[in-house]
Amino acid sequence: TGMVTYDPGFMNTAACRSAITYIDGDAGILRYRGYPIEQLAESSSYLETGYLLSHGELPTAEEALEWEDRILRHTHVHDDYQRLISSFPREAHPMAILSSAVAAMPGHYHEVFDITSAEQMDLATVLLLAKAPTLMAYALRHARHQDKPDVAPEIGYVADMLRLSVGPHRRWEPDPAMVRALDVLLLLHADHEQNCSTSTVRNVGSAGANLFLSVSAGISALAGPKHGGANEAVLAMLEEIRDSGVAVSEFMTKVKDKSSGARLMGFGHRVYKNYDPRAAIVKKLADEVLSSMGKRDELLDIAMELEGIALADDYFVERKLYPNVDFYTGLIYRAMGFPTSMFTPLFAIGRMPGWIAQWREMMQDPSTKIARPRQVYTGPLERDFVPVQDRP
Ligand code: CMC
């Protein structure tokens, strides 16, 4: 046996080469294909950024139209998926439904598995981006005992995602400011290099599993509370502060007392030791969206007060703890009418382009090998088998 390096959590191991996303955690920098996240959030859209991530370049005007048009032509899902979703208990977590539905997709689409064909890979990409939001929306409507209206692609990709999920009736069309806000939130989640779910997608794909099965595994990884589930936890924390009537400063004292076990949810990050650049954009968006909707949210006031205290407090300053992307997103989702159980599925829809782009990059990379880490064995060395009658 050769030398192996023990590196739990792969804190210090690069498992791939990637040209997709650049993060400098100390400086608080995030770029997709070289473009600063701030510029993309200002001027691009989720679908255009999805194209950028998987194709490496921004689309021309013509390519952008064709891309969006292709995706919109596929947003309808087959009745089989409605039945699949309806077969789940109403209480089932929507992440479980989403993961199962995506895992079912290879059964319906047969011409998309040849990784040497750019055409087939593009079609697989289009199918996933098109159908995932419809599946998410139907999962939500199932939980709420609501019917599942058919798609209305003519109103636009993000608008229809909103209509399908939280629309009070078939003809409802969301406010353009709300559509733009959701578009930006999805874009901000589109990729984050080798995070837990993306590494999972690569690991599964490295065995030769198809894109749908690989992404289904990524959705499962994202369901974990340490990963995609934090946005739900932030909202629960803000509500707890509001309902208990505890002063924000008092809550902060509890957070700083390690023995309480409480953490300031939505704060801190493994890579960012500076303000998460996405959080800065989401904070501004939360303020704009909530005031434009006339929803002055007391939870937003609590969140801003928490942030203000934390950024001026030695405990947080010394440990370089800043708000992360999850700190303000839930407030916006909630104002849009999403229940907290849908926050992580929305993260999954957002992350879809990144999972796809990373999977495709890996499949094109001749240096890719099946993911197969080594271990440090700590069990007994050789011993003789004991027949059951001779065991104590
Ligand atoms: N509140 C209070 N103290 C904290 C917090 C927090 N949110 N985060 C870290 N600390 C303290 C921690 O107690 C430790 O203190 P000390 O050095 O005295 O023992 C120090 O800061 C370093 O923390 P760590 O847990 O060793 O850092 P990590 O890199 O392993 O953890 C983290 C990163 C994101 C898991 C953690 O900051 C955390 O639990 N944050 C709250 C949950 C959260 O918001 N998660 C979303 C992450 S971003 C989106 C995503 O990935 O899905």
Residues whose N, C-alpha, C, O or C-beta is under 5 A from the ligand:
A	BS01	CMC	K226 H227 G228 A230 V255 A262 R263 L264 M265 G266 F267 G268 H269 R270 R319 N324 D326
